[in-house]
Amino acid sequence: MVKKEQTTEEGAPLVHVQAIAFSYGQKLLFQGLSLDLKSGEMVGLLGPNGSGKTTLLRLLSGVLQPQQGQIFLAGRNLRTWGRRGVARRIALVPQELHMPFAFTVEHMVSLGRTPFVKPFLGSRTQHDQSIVREAIETTGIAPLVGHIFNELSGGEQQRVMIAMALAQQPSVLLLDEPTSHLDIKYQIETLELVQKLNSERGVTVVAAMHDLNLASRYFPRLLLFQRGIVADAGPAEVLESGLLSRVYGIDVRVGILRGAQHLSVLPPDDQAKMADEHPQPLVHVIAGGGSGALLMRALADEHIPFSAGALNIGDSDHTLALRLATDVITEQPYAPIAPSTLQQVRDSLACVSLLILCPTPFGPGNLPLLQEAVYFAQSGSPLILLMSPEIESMCSDSDGLKGSDYTGGEATRLIRQLMQDGATIAGSVGEVLDIVRLKMLTTR
């Protein structure tokens, strides 16, 4: 197994970039740029062409030197490691690699051991050969070992380059546009492989990315560049529509893809289309405590407009609903549902075709929402209960909704009433979407 060298004290950054500056002639890219990379991070570099993503990778790899400031690796100035020392710890995978020779895949991967071969001897040991074989197996390119590198597809070449980098046994893996020019199959396969190396081997990954959607899916930390770092946070903070519009010079809309936590950046034409298709909410969602997160993401991804609430300020469902819902009914934190807020819920339910009730914990404060759901169902309107099999079983036994009913059994009684009144039970978000789609077809 490839072992990652442990060279940093616990809590200390593996890479520390201290106030560096760099320019190409009169074109200044960085001035006073500082950055810390911790061991085991997955970091995506974003920004328009010419913003400095590739240059930063070359600086981190030692290929370029900062004109001001310093870069430290494991607490030591990168320059003092020497080229061979850096190459044993940091591997750079370029966008493309043009080989003037007809090297086989096995030969290409073995080049990754070059920093470890003793000068003038040039021979690779059995240990080197074992590491090369392991890199080939890890990246899934064993069937290609005898093929000529230049004759491979783009996705296959990308895997070979990652295998070559892996043969260096790096602590840090730098990738310059790893999905550039690849079809979607190879894009996903490449990033899944990189994610696996990070999670299973602890390799620190820094990748320059053009595709904002892929970046949000695979990189928990994103750096947005425009003459320096303008944002450094998770996808939800960095992929903010106003910020992206300013940096990239085009209006975008940010949503959330179904069944996942990553964001989706949509062009302006899609915004207009979404606004025109369903100007009014089709469904209302009652949720809370995170119980509606997956459902709301799914509805947004399917372009199904919905209202939500009442939700308390500070609740994770409230935060998400503010991003995704057409209308959000808000209540103060830690406060019971006020009569005026409850009236807003009634008004919203009067305008929608469907109510979806998520497996929300119920207490005295939000119990009136459950009572409104009963009134909605008893009026003959369709209602979906999103319930896991475990909760459904609990609701049918004598103990009631264990861990979800804080009303002395009243919430359990009302949910059982909903089931008796013909509410549709859905065991997954996918089932809910199927029902909603069917409802949309029958109401057109």
C-alpha positions as CSV (number, residue, x, y, z in Angstrom):
1,M,0.0,0.0,0.0
2,V,1.2,3.5,-0.8
3,K,2.0,5.3,2.4
4,K,1.6,9.1,2.7
5,E,4.6,10.6,4.5
6,Q,3.6,12.2,7.8
7,T,5.6,15.4,8.0
8,T,3.4,17.9,9.8
9,E,2.4,18.5,13.4
10,E,-1.2,17.8,14.2
11,G,-3.3,20.9,13.3
12,A,-0.5,22.6,11.4
13,P,-1.1,23.3,7.6
14,L,0.6,20.9,5.2
15,V,1.1,23.8,2.8
16,H,1.3,27.4,3.8
17,V,1.3,30.2,1.2
18,Q,2.5,33.4,2.7
19,A,1.8,36.7,0.9
20,I,3.1,35.7,-2.5
21,A,3.1,37.8,-5.6
22,F,3.4,36.7,-9.2
23,S,3.1,38.4,-12.6
24,Y,3.7,37.7,-16.2
25,G,5.5,40.8,-17.5
26,Q,3.1,43.7,-16.8
27,K,0.2,41.4,-16.0
28,L,-0.1,41.0,-12.2
29,L,-1.9,37.8,-11.1
30,F,-1.3,37.7,-7.4
31,Q,-0.3,40.3,-4.8
32,G,-0.1,39.3,-1.2
33,L,-1.9,36.0,-1.7
34,S,-2.0,33.8,1.4
35,L,-3.4,30.3,1.8
36,D,-3.3,27.3,4.1
37,L,-3.9,23.7,3.0
38,K,-4.5,21.1,5.6
39,S,-3.5,17.5,5.2
40,G,-6.3,15.5,3.7
41,E,-8.3,18.4,2.2
42,M,-10.1,18.4,-1.1
43,V,-9.9,21.9,-2.6
44,G,-11.3,23.2,-5.9
45,L,-9.9,26.3,-7.6
46,L,-12.5,28.3,-9.5
47,G,-12.3,31.4,-11.6
48,P,-12.5,32.6,-15.2
49,N,-9.7,32.0,-17.7
50,G,-6.6,34.0,-16.8
51,S,-7.5,34.3,-13.1
52,G,-4.4,32.4,-12.0
53,K,-5.6,28.9,-11.2
54,T,-3.0,27.1,-13.3
55,T,-0.3,29.5,-12.1
56,L,-1.0,28.8,-8.5
57,L,-0.7,25.0,-9.1
58,R,2.7,25.6,-10.8
59,L,3.8,27.7,-7.8
60,L,2.6,25.0,-5.4
61,S,4.5,22.3,-7.3
62,G,7.7,24.4,-7.5
63,V,7.7,24.7,-11.2
64,L,7.4,28.4,-10.8
65,Q,8.8,30.6,-8.0
66,P,6.9,33.4,-6.4
67,Q,8.4,36.9,-7.0
68,Q,7.5,37.9,-3.5
69,G,6.5,35.9,-0.5
70,Q,7.1,32.3,0.4
71,I,5.5,28.8,0.1
72,F,6.1,26.3,2.9
73,L,5.6,22.5,2.7
74,A,5.4,20.8,6.1
75,G,6.8,23.9,7.8
76,R,9.8,24.2,5.5
77,N,10.4,26.6,2.7
78,L,9.5,24.9,-0.6
79,R,12.8,26.0,-2.2
80,T,14.9,24.2,0.4
81,W,13.3,20.8,-0.5
82,G,15.0,20.8,-3.9
83,R,13.3,19.6,-7.1
84,R,13.7,16.0,-6.2
85,G,12.4,16.5,-2.7
86,V,9.4,18.4,-3.9
87,A,8.6,15.8,-6.5
88,R,8.6,13.1,-3.9
89,R,5.8,14.9,-2.0
90,I,3.9,16.9,-4.6
91,A,2.6,15.6,-7.9
92,L,1.2,17.8,-10.6
93,V,-1.2,16.3,-13.3
94,P,-1.4,18.7,-16.2
95,Q,-4.4,19.2,-18.5
96,E,-2.7,17.4,-21.3
97,L,0.6,15.6,-21.8
98,H,2.1,15.3,-25.3
99,M,4.8,12.6,-25.5
100,P,7.2,12.7,-28.4
101,F,7.9,9.0,-28.0
102,A,5.8,5.9,-28.3
103,F,5.8,5.1,-24.6
104,T,3.6,2.4,-23.3
105,V,1.2,3.0,-20.4
106,E,3.5,0.9,-18.1
107,H,6.5,3.0,-19.1
108,M,4.5,6.2,-18.5
109,V,3.5,5.2,-15.0
110,S,7.0,4.1,-14.2
111,L,8.2,7.7,-14.9
112,G,6.5,8.6,-11.6
113,R,9.3,6.8,-9.8
114,T,12.0,9.1,-11.4
115,P,12.4,11.2,-8.2
116,F,13.3,8.1,-6.3
117,V,15.8,6.6,-8.7
118,K,19.4,7.2,-7.6
119,P,21.3,9.5,-10.0
120,F,23.6,7.9,-12.6
121,L,22.3,4.4,-11.7
122,G,18.9,4.7,-13.4
123,S,17.6,1.3,-12.4
124,R,14.3,0.8,-10.6
125,T,14.2,-1.5,-7.7
126,Q,11.6,-4.2,-7.0
127,H,10.1,-1.8,-4.5
128,D,9.7,0.8,-7.3
129,Q,8.1,-1.8,-9.6
130,S,5.7,-2.8,-6.9
131,I,4.6,0.8,-6.4
132,V,4.1,1.2,-10.2
133,R,2.0,-2.0,-10.3
134,E,-0.1,-0.8,-7.4
135,A,-0.7,2.6,-9.0
136,I,-1.8,0.8,-12.2
137,E,-4.2,-1.4,-10.2
138,T,-5.6,1.5,-8.1
139,T,-6.4,3.6,-11.2
140,G,-7.9,0.7,-13.1
141,I,-5.6,0.8,-16.1
142,A,-4.2,-2.7,-15.9
143,P,-5.8,-3.7,-19.3
144,L,-4.0,-0.8,-20.9
145,V,-0.4,-1.4,-19.7
146,G,0.8,-2.5,-23.2
147,H,-0.9,0.2,-25.1
148,I,0.8,3.3,-26.5
149,F,0.0,6.3,-24.4
150,N,-0.5,8.7,-27.4
151,E,-3.1,6.3,-28.8
152,L,-5.4,6.3,-25.8
153,S,-8.6,8.3,-25.4
154,G,-8.7,11.5,-23.3
155,G,-10.2,9.8,-20.3
156,E,-7.7,6.9,-20.5
157,Q,-4.8,9.3,-20.7
158,Q,-6.1,11.2,-17.7
159,R,-6.1,8.0,-15.6
160,V,-2.6,7.2,-16.8
161,M,-1.4,10.6,-15.7
162,I,-3.0,10.2,-12.3
163,A,-1.4,6.8,-12.0
164,M,2.0,8.3,-12.9
165,A,1.4,10.9,-10.2
166,L,0.3,8.3,-7.7
167,A,3.6,6.4,-8.3
168,Q,5.3,9.5,-6.9
169,Q,3.6,8.6,-3.5
170,P,2.6,12.3,-3.1
171,S,1.2,13.9,0.0
172,V,-0.3,16.6,-2.3
173,L,-1.9,15.9,-5.7
174,L,-2.4,18.9,-7.9
175,L,-4.7,18.6,-10.9
176,D,-5.1,21.2,-13.7
177,E,-8.5,21.0,-15.2
178,P,-8.8,17.2,-14.8
179,T,-12.1,17.0,-16.6
180,S,-11.3,19.3,-19.5
181,H,-12.2,17.9,-22.9
182,L,-13.6,14.7,-21.4
183,D,-17.2,13.4,-21.9
184,I,-19.4,13.1,-18.8
185,K,-18.5,9.4,-18.3
186,Y,-14.8,10.1,-17.9
187,Q,-15.4,13.3,-16.0
188,I,-17.3,11.4,-13.3
189,E,-14.8,8.4,-13.3
190,T,-11.8,10.8,-13.0
191,L,-13.3,12.7,-10.1
192,E,-14.5,9.6,-8.3
193,L,-11.0,8.2,-8.5
194,V,-9.5,11.4,-7.1
195,Q,-12.1,11.4,-4.3
196,K,-11.2,7.8,-3.5
197,L,-7.5,8.6,-3.3
198,N,-8.4,11.4,-0.9
199,S,-10.7,9.5,1.3
200,E,-8.8,6.2,1.4
201,R,-5.2,7.4,1.3
202,G,-5.4,10.8,2.8
203,V,-3.9,12.5,-0.2
204,T,-4.4,16.2,-0.2
205,V,-6.1,17.2,-3.5
206,V,-6.0,20.7,-5.1
207,A,-7.7,20.9,-8.5
208,A,-8.4,23.8,-10.9
209,M,-11.9,23.4,-12.2
210,H,-14.0,25.0,-14.9
211,D,-17.2,23.1,-14.2
212,L,-18.9,24.7,-11.2
213,N,-21.4,21.9,-10.8
214,L,-18.8,19.2,-10.6
215,A,-16.7,21.3,-8.3
216,S,-19.6,21.7,-5.9
217,R,-20.2,18.0,-5.9
218,Y,-16.7,16.7,-5.3
219,F,-14.9,19.5,-3.4
220,P,-16.0,20.5,0.1
221,R,-13.8,23.6,0.0
222,L,-13.7,26.0,-3.0
223,L,-11.4,29.0,-3.7
224,L,-12.8,31.6,-6.1
225,F,-10.1,33.6,-7.9
226,Q,-10.2,37.1,-9.5
227,R,-6.8,38.7,-9.1
228,G,-6.5,36.8,-5.8
229,I,-8.9,34.9,-3.6
230,V,-12.3,36.5,-3.5
231,A,-14.0,33.7,-1.6
232,D,-12.7,30.7,0.4
233,A,-15.5,28.5,1.9
234,G,-17.8,25.6,1.1
235,P,-19.9,25.4,-2.0
236,A,-23.0,27.0,-0.5
237,E,-21.0,30.2,0.4
238,V,-18.8,30.4,-2.7
239,L,-21.4,29.4,-5.3
240,E,-23.6,32.4,-4.6
241,S,-25.3,33.8,-7.6
242,G,-24.4,37.5,-7.0
243,L,-20.7,36.6,-6.4
244,L,-20.5,34.4,-9.4
245,S,-22.1,37.0,-11.6
246,R,-19.6,39.6,-10.6
247,V,-16.6,37.3,-11.1
248,Y,-17.6,35.6,-14.3
249,G,-19.5,38.6,-15.8
250,I,-22.7,36.7,-16.5
251,D,-26.0,36.3,-14.6
252,V,-26.4,32.8,-13.1
253,R,-28.9,31.1,-10.9
254,V,-27.8,28.7,-8.1
255,G,-30.0,25.8,-7.1
256,I,-29.6,22.4,-5.6
257,L,-29.6,19.0,-7.4
258,R,-32.0,16.3,-6.4
259,G,-31.0,13.9,-3.7
260,A,-27.6,15.5,-3.0
261,Q,-26.0,18.3,-1.2
262,H,-24.2,19.9,-4.1
263,L,-25.3,23.0,-5.8
264,S,-26.2,23.5,-9.5
265,V,-25.3,26.7,-11.4
266,L,-27.8,27.4,-14.2
267,P,-27.4,29.9,-17.1
268,P,-29.9,32.8,-17.4
269,D,-32.0,31.1,-20.1
270,D,-32.8,28.3,-17.7
271,Q,-33.8,30.9,-15.1
272,A,-36.4,32.4,-17.4
273,K,-37.7,29.0,-18.4
274,M,-38.1,27.9,-14.8
275,A,-39.9,31.2,-13.9
276,D,-42.3,30.8,-16.9
277,E,-43.2,27.2,-16.4
278,H,-44.7,27.3,-12.9
279,P,-45.3,30.9,-11.7
280,Q,-47.3,29.7,-8.7
281,P,-46.5,27.0,-6.1
282,L,-47.9,23.6,-7.0
283,V,-47.3,21.9,-3.6
284,H,-46.8,22.9,0.0
285,V,-44.2,21.3,2.2
286,I,-44.5,21.0,6.0
287,A,-41.1,20.1,7.4
288,G,-38.6,21.0,10.1
289,G,-35.4,19.9,11.7
290,G,-33.9,18.9,8.4
291,S,-36.6,16.5,7.6
292,G,-37.5,18.3,4.4
293,A,-34.0,18.9,3.0
294,L,-33.8,16.1,0.5
295,L,-37.4,16.6,-0.7
296,M,-36.9,20.4,-1.3
297,R,-33.7,19.7,-3.2
298,A,-35.6,17.2,-5.3
299,L,-38.5,19.5,-6.0
300,A,-36.1,22.3,-7.0
301,D,-34.2,20.0,-9.3
302,E,-37.4,18.9,-11.0
303,H,-38.4,22.6,-11.4
304,I,-41.5,22.0,-9.3
305,P,-42.4,25.3,-7.5
306,F,-43.4,24.8,-3.9
307,S,-44.2,26.8,-0.8
308,A,-43.0,25.7,2.7
309,G,-43.7,26.4,6.3
310,A,-44.2,27.5,8.8
311,L,-40.5,27.1,9.6
312,N,-38.6,28.7,12.5
313,I,-35.7,31.1,11.7
314,G,-32.5,29.2,12.3
315,D,-34.0,25.8,11.3
316,S,-31.9,24.1,8.6
317,D,-35.0,23.5,6.6
318,H,-35.9,27.3,6.8
319,T,-32.4,28.2,5.5
320,L,-32.7,25.8,2.6
321,A,-36.3,26.8,1.8
322,L,-35.2,30.5,1.5
323,R,-33.0,29.4,-1.4
324,L,-35.4,27.1,-3.1
325,A,-39.0,27.7,-2.3
326,T,-41.3,30.1,-4.2
327,D,-42.8,31.2,-0.9
328,V,-41.6,30.6,2.7
329,I,-43.8,31.1,5.8
330,T,-41.5,32.1,8.6
331,E,-41.9,32.0,12.4
332,Q,-39.6,33.3,15.1
333,P,-37.2,30.8,16.6
334,Y,-38.3,28.8,19.6
335,A,-41.8,30.3,19.3
336,P,-45.1,28.4,18.9
337,I,-47.0,29.0,15.7
338,A,-48.7,32.4,16.0
339,P,-52.4,32.7,14.8
340,S,-51.3,35.1,12.0
341,T,-48.6,32.6,10.8
342,L,-51.2,29.8,10.9
343,Q,-53.5,31.9,8.7
344,Q,-50.6,32.2,6.2
345,V,-50.4,28.4,6.2
346,R,-54.1,28.1,5.5
347,D,-53.9,30.7,2.7
348,S,-51.0,28.8,1.1
349,L,-52.8,25.4,1.4
350,A,-55.9,27.0,-0.3
351,C,-53.7,27.7,-3.4
352,V,-51.8,24.5,-3.9
353,S,-52.8,21.2,-5.4
354,L,-50.9,18.9,-3.0
355,L,-49.5,18.9,0.5
356,I,-46.4,16.9,1.5
357,L,-45.8,16.2,5.1
358,C,-42.3,15.3,6.0
359,P,-41.3,13.1,9.0
360,T,-41.0,16.1,11.3
361,P,-40.6,16.0,15.0
362,F,-43.7,17.5,16.5
363,G,-44.1,19.4,19.8
364,P,-46.7,21.7,21.2
365,G,-45.2,24.6,19.2
366,N,-45.8,23.2,15.7
367,L,-48.6,20.8,16.4
368,P,-51.1,23.2,14.8
369,L,-49.4,22.5,11.5
370,L,-50.4,18.8,11.8
371,Q,-53.9,19.8,12.6
372,E,-54.1,22.0,9.5
373,A,-52.8,18.9,7.5
374,V,-55.7,16.9,8.9
375,Y,-58.2,19.6,7.8
376,F,-56.6,19.7,4.3
377,A,-56.9,15.9,3.9
378,Q,-60.5,15.8,5.2
379,S,-61.5,18.4,2.6
380,G,-60.6,15.9,0.0
381,S,-57.3,17.4,-1.1
382,P,-54.4,15.0,-1.8
383,L,-51.8,14.7,0.9
384,I,-48.5,12.7,0.9
385,L,-46.9,11.4,4.1
386,L,-43.2,11.0,3.5
387,M,-42.4,8.3,6.1
388,S,-39.6,5.8,6.4
389,P,-40.7,2.2,7.1
390,E,-39.5,2.5,10.6
391,I,-41.6,5.5,11.4
392,E,-44.6,3.9,9.7
393,S,-44.2,0.9,11.9
394,M,-43.9,3.1,15.0
395,C,-47.1,4.9,14.0
396,S,-48.9,1.6,13.9
397,D,-47.8,0.2,17.3
398,S,-48.9,1.2,20.7
399,D,-45.8,3.3,21.5
400,G,-46.5,5.9,18.8
401,L,-43.9,8.0,17.0
402,K,-40.8,7.2,19.2
403,G,-38.5,10.2,19.2
404,S,-40.7,12.3,17.0
405,D,-43.8,12.9,19.1
406,Y,-43.3,15.3,22.0
407,T,-47.0,16.1,22.4
408,G,-47.9,13.2,24.7
409,G,-49.3,11.2,21.8
410,E,-51.4,13.8,20.1
411,A,-49.1,14.0,17.1
412,T,-49.2,10.2,16.7
413,R,-53.0,10.3,16.9
414,L,-53.3,12.9,14.2
415,I,-50.9,11.1,11.8
416,R,-52.9,7.9,12.3
417,Q,-56.0,10.0,11.4
418,L,-54.3,11.1,8.2
419,M,-53.6,7.5,7.3
420,Q,-57.2,6.6,7.9
421,D,-58.4,9.6,5.8
422,G,-56.5,8.2,2.8
423,A,-53.2,10.0,2.8
424,T,-50.7,8.5,0.4
425,I,-47.7,6.9,2.1
426,A,-44.4,7.4,0.4
427,G,-41.3,5.7,1.7
428,S,-38.8,7.8,-0.3
429,V,-38.3,11.1,-2.0
430,G,-38.4,9.3,-5.3
431,E,-41.8,7.9,-4.6
432,V,-43.0,11.4,-3.7
433,L,-41.7,12.8,-7.0
434,D,-43.5,10.0,-9.0
435,I,-46.8,11.0,-7.3
436,V,-46.2,14.7,-7.9
437,R,-45.4,14.2,-11.6
438,L,-48.6,12.1,-12.0
439,K,-50.6,14.9,-10.3
440,M,-49.0,17.5,-12.6
441,L,-50.1,15.4,-15.7
442,T,-53.7,14.9,-14.5
443,T,-54.1,18.6,-13.7
444,R,-52.9,20.0,-17.1
